[in-house]
Amino acid sequence: MKKPLLSAALAASLALGAVGTSSVLAKPFEAPQSQPFNVFDKKVINKIDVDKIYNNIDYLAKTPRVAGTESEFLAVQYIKSQFESYGYKAEIQPFTFVGYTAPTSVSVSVDGYSGELKPQFFTYTVSGNVTGELVAAGLGKKEELANLDLTGKVALIRRGEISFGEKVLNASERGAAAVIVYNNAEGALNGTLGEPNEKYAPAVSLSKAEGEALAAKLSSGEKLTASVKVVGAEVSERTSHNVIATKAPTNKKKANNDVIVLGAHHDSVEGAPGANDDASGTAMTLELARVFKDLPTDTEIRFITFGAEEVGLLGSSHYVKNLSDADKNRIIANFNLDMVGSRDAGDLVLLTLDGKPNLVTELAQASSARLNGTPTPYGQGGRSDHVPFAEAGIPAALFIHNPAEPWYHTPEDTIDKISKEKLQDVAEIVGTAIYDVARFDNMGPKPGKGKPQKAPKEQYHHKNFK
């Protein structure tokens, strides 16, 4: 998952893992009192097999599923076969994107400096092997570089004020053969140049202490020669895929025109098996597709696993972008499952892009109130696959636990960290919430449908750009 854009307080709690949801989330939405249709809830709950969810997570999390790689495509084929084993006709929707392969090695050495340097790379940096005079280049702003001749030289730039991509591009356009950006805070500097650009010179980062030590030598008049080596970085066009299985209404004559989308992303980040992020959401989508296959419904339900979420919500964006206006207007809800099974994460929360309640939060809060006695709290959050739906005016919400587990996006995101209890809880809440609106009208009163909300795009941003 490209982790949630949150309100400041909630973001801090996810980062520090120390703040409870009660202090940062909105007051639970006071949904209209829903009748305890336990007989209908049980139709869903009695079919859920948490071992099937767990076993699918185990299968998917054997290896990282980086977007555009063979391992992701093998996961796509497995997901498709699982949908088909339940009786669905599954569709694979391909899309292309520009992908990045991280360097296999990065090194920096400086003649005249005896200290050890531990460089990091920037996402989208290019490969190169450069040796040249090291030149202090301030913050790398255009006005600072205007009178500098950087041709064939290595620019030493301080972090701050403008993006990493701008710094590197500005120095490259002045002839720099390589760029070193050092941190303005303690610790290692990890970041991204934002997007590929053939004009970039090789770019690496150093810590604040390392960079300041080099800058001090330069300011004292010493001449330093730096060697920067980046090996194995590659930008290329790649293909990822969405997998779509559709449950048509049981009786066409009694069908309404509504569509519910339940989904999760199946890709993971480099080096992470992604058991929780997001094999858990993918496996739960598969299980709820199995559960709903033979349940009577008057509403179309689409079960979708999205590719390339981790590199910019590309799969869900492609799916929504290619919907016709008529089809888009039919979708009344998007339930997005991302990181729904870690034993070491916090409590379940619902996040909408604008922080306001909508049909998804109303249904889920009513469901959790019936099942657990308390409605699941909601807050504001983006950066997952509900975002493109929300931006298209479709009621959408992310289901996630807060705070996140400490091994998010690491090799430790493995099957042994998964909680069956949490999987069961989320599957019950989501499954019964969907059935509350998707079952036939003559089976009892249904909750009202909320109006689609156009979410403000300015609330969606990226991290680690500067």
C-alpha positions in Angstrom: 0.0 0.0 0.0 1.1 3.5 -0.7 0.2 4.4 2.8 -2.6 6.7 3.7 -2.6 10.4 3.5 -4.1 11.3 6.9 -4.9 14.2 9.0 -1.8 15.4 10.8 -2.7 13.7 14.1 -3.6 10.4 12.5 -0.5 10.5 10.3 1.6 11.0 13.4 0.0 8.1 15.2 0.8 5.8 12.2 4.4 7.0 12.1 5.0 6.7 15.9 2.7 3.9 16.7 1.8 5.5 20.0 -1.5 7.4 19.6 -4.8 5.6 19.9 -7.5 6.1 17.3 -9.9 7.5 19.9 -7.9 10.8 20.1 -7.5 11.4 16.4 -10.5 10.0 14.6 -13.8 11.7 14.0 -16.7 10.9 16.3 -18.4 7.8 15.0 -21.0 8.7 12.5 -24.5 8.4 14.0 -26.0 6.2 11.3 -29.8 5.7 11.4 -30.7 2.9 13.8 -30.5 -0.3 11.8 -32.6 -3.3 12.6 -30.5 -6.3 13.7 -31.1 -8.4 10.7 -29.2 -11.2 12.3 -30.6 -13.8 10.0 -29.2 -12.0 7.0 -25.9 -11.3 8.7 -25.6 -15.0 9.5 -26.1 -15.9 5.9 -22.7 -14.2 5.2 -20.9 -14.9 8.5 -21.7 -18.7 8.4 -20.1 -18.9 5.0 -16.8 -17.1 5.8 -13.9 -19.5 6.2 -11.0 -17.6 7.7 -8.6 -20.5 7.0 -9.2 -20.0 3.3 -8.2 -16.3 3.7 -5.1 -17.3 5.7 -4.1 -20.0 3.2 -4.4 -17.6 0.3 -2.3 -15.0 2.1 0.3 -17.8 2.7 0.4 -18.7 -1.0 0.6 -15.1 -2.2 3.3 -14.0 0.4 5.9 -16.6 -0.6 7.7 -13.9 -2.6 7.4 -10.1 -3.2 4.9 -9.2 -6.0 6.5 -6.0 -7.4 4.4 -4.4 -10.1 5.3 -5.4 -13.6 7.4 -8.4 -12.6 6.9 -12.1 -13.3 6.1 -12.7 -9.7 3.2 -10.2 -9.8 1.9 -11.9 -13.0 2.0 -15.3 -11.3 -0.1 -13.8 -8.5 -2.5 -12.5 -11.1 -2.8 -15.9 -12.6 -3.4 -17.4 -9.2 -6.1 -14.9 -8.3 -7.8 -15.5 -11.6 -7.8 -19.2 -11.1 -9.3 -18.8 -7.6 -12.1 -16.6 -8.9 -12.8 -19.3 -11.6 -12.8 -22.1 -9.0 -15.7 -20.3 -7.3 -17.7 -20.3 -10.6 -16.8 -16.8 -11.8 -15.7 -15.8 -15.3 -12.6 -13.7 -14.4 -11.2 -10.9 -16.6 -7.6 -9.8 -16.6 -7.2 -6.1 -17.5 -3.7 -5.2 -18.5 -2.2 -1.7 -18.4 1.3 -0.3 -19.0 3.4 2.0 -16.9 6.9 3.3 -16.6 8.6 1.3 -13.9 11.8 1.6 -12.0 14.4 -1.0 -10.9 16.5 0.1 -7.9 20.3 0.1 -8.2 22.1 -3.1 -7.2 24.9 -1.0 -5.6 25.6 2.6 -4.7 29.0 4.0 -3.6 30.6 7.4 -3.0 34.2 8.1 -2.2 36.0 11.5 -1.8 39.7 12.0 -2.1 40.9 14.0 0.9 38.1 12.8 3.2 38.9 9.9 5.5 35.5 9.4 7.0 33.2 6.5 6.0 30.4 7.5 3.6 27.1 5.4 3.5 25.1 6.7 0.5 21.5 6.0 -0.3 19.9 6.2 -3.7 16.9 8.3 -4.9 14.1 6.5 -6.7 14.4 7.2 -10.4 18.1 8.0 -10.2 20.0 6.8 -13.2 23.1 4.6 -13.3 26.5 6.1 -13.8 30.2 6.0 -12.8 31.5 9.5 -12.4 34.6 11.1 -11.0 34.9 14.9 -10.8 35.6 17.9 -8.6 33.2 18.3 -5.7 31.4 21.7 -5.7 29.2 23.1 -3.0 25.9 24.1 -4.7 23.7 25.3 -1.8 20.1 24.2 -2.0 20.4 23.6 -5.7 18.0 26.4 -6.7 18.4 27.8 -10.2 19.4 31.2 -8.9 22.2 29.7 -6.8 23.6 27.7 -9.7 23.3 30.5 -12.3 27.0 31.6 -11.9 28.4 28.1 -11.2 30.1 26.0 -13.9 29.2 22.5 -12.9 30.4 20.9 -16.2 31.8 17.4 -15.4 31.7 18.1 -11.7 29.8 16.6 -8.7 27.3 19.0 -7.1 27.0 18.8 -3.3 23.5 20.1 -2.4 21.7 20.5 0.9 18.2 19.2 1.4 15.3 21.8 1.7 12.9 24.3 0.1 12.6 22.6 -3.4 12.0 18.9 -4.4 14.9 16.4 -4.9 13.9 16.2 -8.5 14.3 19.9 -9.0 17.7 19.9 -7.3 19.0 17.2 -9.5 17.5 18.6 -12.7 18.8 22.1 -12.0 22.3 20.8 -11.4 22.2 18.4 -14.4 21.2 21.3 -16.7 24.2 23.2 -15.4 26.4 20.3 -16.5 26.8 18.4 -13.3 28.0 14.8 -13.9 26.6 13.6 -10.6 24.7 15.0 -7.7 25.0 14.4 -3.9 22.1 15.6 -1.7 22.7 15.6 2.1 20.1 15.6 4.8 19.1 18.6 6.9 18.0 16.4 9.8 19.5 13.5 11.6 19.5 10.0 10.0 19.7 8.6 6.5 18.0 10.3 3.7 15.6 8.2 1.6 13.6 9.9 -1.2 12.4 10.0 -4.7 13.0 12.2 -7.7 9.3 12.0 -8.4 9.4 10.6 -12.0 11.8 9.4 -14.6 13.7 12.1 -16.6 16.4 11.4 -19.1 18.1 14.7 -18.2 18.9 13.5 -14.6 22.6 12.9 -13.6 23.2 10.0 -11.2 22.0 11.2 -7.8 22.7 9.8 -4.3 22.1 11.0 -0.8 24.2 11.3 2.4 23.4 11.9 6.0 23.5 15.4 7.6 26.8 14.7 9.4 28.4 13.3 6.2 27.3 16.2 4.0 28.2 18.9 6.5 31.7 17.4 7.0 32.3 17.6 3.2 30.7 21.1 3.0 33.0 22.3 5.8 36.1 21.1 3.9 35.0 22.9 0.8 34.2 26.1 2.6 37.7 26.1 4.1 39.1 26.1 0.6 40.1 22.5 0.2 39.8 20.9 -3.3 38.0 17.6 -3.2 37.5 15.0 -5.9 34.4 12.8 -5.6 33.6 9.5 -7.2 29.9 8.5 -7.5 28.9 5.0 -8.7 25.3 3.8 -9.3 24.9 0.3 -10.7 21.8 -1.4 -12.0 19.2 1.4 -11.9 16.8 1.1 -14.8 13.7 2.8 -16.0 11.5 0.9 -18.5 7.9 0.4 -19.7 6.2 -2.5 -17.9 2.8 -4.2 -17.8 0.7 -4.8 -14.7 -2.8 -6.2 -14.5 -6.1 -5.9 -12.6 -8.2 -9.0 -12.1 -12.0 -8.6 -12.2 -14.8 -11.1 -11.3 -18.4 -10.0 -11.4 -21.4 -11.3 -9.6 -24.5 -10.5 -11.6 -27.8 -10.0 -9.8 -29.5 -13.3 -9.1 -32.8 -12.4 -10.8 -32.5 -10.0 -13.8 -36.1 -9.1 -13.6 -35.8 -8.0 -10.0 -32.3 -6.4 -10.4 -31.6 -2.8 -9.7 -29.0 -0.9 -11.7 -26.5 -0.5 -8.8 -22.9 -1.8 -8.6 -20.8 -2.3 -5.5 -17.0 -2.7 -6.0 -15.0 -4.6 -3.4 -11.3 -4.6 -4.0 -7.7 -4.7 -2.8 -4.2 -4.4 -4.4 -2.2 -7.5 -5.1 1.2 -6.0 -5.6 3.9 -5.4 -2.9 7.1 -3.4 -2.6 10.5 -4.6 -3.5 11.9 -7.0 -0.8 8.6 -7.3 1.1 6.5 -10.5 0.9 3.5 -8.3 1.6 1.5 -10.8 3.7 -0.4 -7.9 5.3 0.3 -5.4 2.6 -1.7 -6.5 0.8 -2.1 -10.2 0.4 -4.5 -9.9 3.3 -6.9 -7.6 1.4 -6.5 -9.7 -1.8 -7.3 -12.9 0.0 -10.2 -11.4 1.8 -11.6 -10.1 -1.5 -11.3 -13.7 -2.9 -13.1 -15.2 0.1 -15.9 -12.7 0.0 -16.3 -13.4 -3.7 -16.7 -17.1 -2.7 -19.1 -16.3 0.0 -21.3 -14.1 -2.2 -21.3 -16.5 -5.2 -24.5 -18.2 -4.2 -26.2 -15.6 -2.0 -29.3 -14.0 -3.6 -28.7 -10.4 -4.5 -30.4 -7.7 -6.6 -27.2 -5.7 -6.9 -24.1 -6.3 -9.1 -21.0 -6.9 -7.1 -17.5 -6.5 -8.7 -14.6 -8.2 -7.0 -11.3 -6.6 -8.2 -7.7 -6.9 -7.3 -5.6 -4.0 -8.5 -2.0 -4.0 -9.8 0.7 -1.3 -9.3 -0.9 0.3 -6.2 2.5 0.7 -4.6 3.8 2.8 -7.5 1.0 5.3 -7.6 -2.5 3.7 -7.5 -2.0 2.9 -11.2 -4.3 -0.1 -11.4 -7.3 1.4 -9.7 -6.7 4.7 -11.6 -6.7 2.8 -14.9 -9.9 0.9 -14.0 -11.8 4.1 -13.0 -10.5 6.1 -16.0 -11.8 3.5 -18.4 -15.3 3.3 -17.0 -18.0 4.8 -19.1 -19.9 7.6 -17.6 -23.0 5.4 -17.4 -21.1 2.6 -15.7 -19.4 5.1 -13.3 -22.8 6.4 -12.3 -24.0 2.9 -11.5 -21.3 2.3 -8.8 -22.8 3.3 -5.4 -19.9 2.1 -3.2 -16.2 1.1 -3.2 -15.0 -1.0 -0.3 -11.1 -0.9 -0.3 -9.3 -3.5 1.8 -5.7 -2.7 2.5 -3.6 -4.2 5.4 -6.5 -5.9 7.2 -4.8 -8.8 9.0 -1.7 -7.9 11.0 -1.6 -9.1 14.6 0.6 -6.2 15.5 -1.3 -3.3 14.0 -3.9 -1.3 15.9 -7.7 -1.2 15.6 -9.8 -1.1 12.5 -10.6 2.3 11.1 -12.5 3.6 8.1 -10.8 6.3 6.0 -12.4 8.5 3.4 -10.6 10.9 1.2 -12.4 14.0 2.4 -12.8 12.7 6.0 -16.6 12.8 5.7 -19.1 9.9 6.1 -20.6 8.3 3.0 -22.6 5.2 2.1 -19.6 2.9 2.7 -18.9 4.2 6.2 -22.6 4.2 7.0 -23.0 0.6 6.0 -19.8 -0.5 7.8 -20.6 1.4 11.0 -24.1 -0.1 11.1 -22.6 -3.5 10.5 -19.9 -3.2 13.1 -22.4 -1.8 15.6 -24.6 -4.9 15.0 -21.7 -7.4 15.3 -19.4 -5.8 17.9 -21.7 -3.3 19.7 -19.7 -0.3 18.5 -19.4 1.4 15.2 -15.9 1.4 13.7 -14.6 5.0 13.8 -13.7 6.9 10.6 -11.2 9.5 9.7 -9.5 11.1 6.7 -7.0 9.2 4.6 -5.9 8.7 1.0 -3.0 7.0 -0.8 -4.8 3.7 -1.4 -7.1 2.4 -4.1 -10.2 4.1 -2.8 -8.8 7.4 -4.0 -9.6 7.2 -7.8 -13.1 6.2 -6.9 -13.6 9.1 -4.5 -12.1 11.5 -7.0 -14.7 10.2 -9.5 -17.5 11.1 -7.1 -18.1 7.5 -5.9 -18.6 6.9 -2.2 -15.5 5.0 -1.1 -13.6 4.1 2.0 -10.4 2.4 3.1 -10.5 -0.4 5.7 -7.2 -0.5 7.6 -5.8 -1.0 11.1 -4.2 1.9 12.9 -1.4 2.3 13.9 0.3 0.2 11.2 2.6 -2.7 12.2 6.3 -1.9 12.7 7.4 -4.1 9.8 5.2 -2.4 7.1 7.1 -2.4 3.8 9.9 -4.7 5.2 11.0 -8.3 4.6 9.3 -9.1 8.0 5.8 -8.6 6.5 5.3 -12.4 6.6 2.5 -14.9 7.2 3.4 -15.5 10.8 2.4 -12.0 11.7 -1.2 -12.5 10.4 -4.1 -12.6 12.9 -7.0 -14.9 12.0 -9.1 -13.0 14.5 -8.6 -9.7 12.7 -9.3 -11.3 9.3 -12.5 -12.8 10.6 -13.6 -9.4 12.1 -13.0 -7.4 9.0 -14.5 -10.0 6.7 -17.7 -10.1 8.8 -18.0 -6.3 8.9 -17.4 -5.8 5.2 -19.4 -8.9 4.1 -22.5 -8.0 6.1 -22.3 -4.4 5.2 -22.3 -5.2 1.5 -25.1 -7.7 1.9 -27.2 -5.2 3.9 -27.6 -3.2 0.6 -27.1 -6.0 -2.0 -29.8 -8.5 -0.9 -33.3 -8.4 -2.4 -35.5 -5.6 -1.3 -38.3 -8.0 -0.3 -36.1 -9.7 2.3 -36.6 -6.7 4.6 -35.9 -2.9 4.8 -32.6 -1.7 3.5 -30.5 1.3 4.6 -30.8 4.5 2.6 -28.2 5.2 -0.1 -26.0 8.2 0.4 -25.2 10.7 -2.4 -21.8 10.4 -4.2 -19.3 13.0 -2.9 -16.7 14.7 -5.1 -13.5 14.5 -3.1 -11.1 17.4 -3.1 -8.0 16.4 -5.1 -5.7 18.7 -3.1 -5.9 16.3 -0.1 -3.9 13.7 -2.0 -0.1 14.1 -1.8 3.1 12.2 -1.9 5.8 11.8 0.7 9.6 11.8 0.4 9.8 14.2 -2.6 11.9 16.8 -0.8 
